[in-house]
Amino acid sequence: MSDRTKLILAIILDILDFTLGRIPGFELVFDAVLGVVAVLLWGWPGLFAFWELADPTGQIDGFAPTLTLIALSQMGKGKRKSAHPEHEGG
């Protein structure tokens, strides 16, 4: 999945978190699901998304676009690693 696709998905999920994440009782389940999705998309950096579980009211974390911030911080990381091809003999 491309970085751009992950960013668009992150924005959509953060908007859902801002809206659906306000439903009492549902916000903790939704934040846990978003944490799992973040780990699946970005690996270890995705664990940062689980901070939203620290707010059981769901009111504060709705204003922090966590997945979008993770997506932005990870954009191009894979390309930088492969941007330096090994020199061939010559």
Secondary structure, DSSP 8 states (H G I E B T S, - for coil): --HHHHHHHHHHHHHHHHHGGGSTTHHHHHHHHHHHHHHHHHSGGGGGGGGGGG-TTSSSGGGS-HHHHHHHHHTTHHHHHHSS------
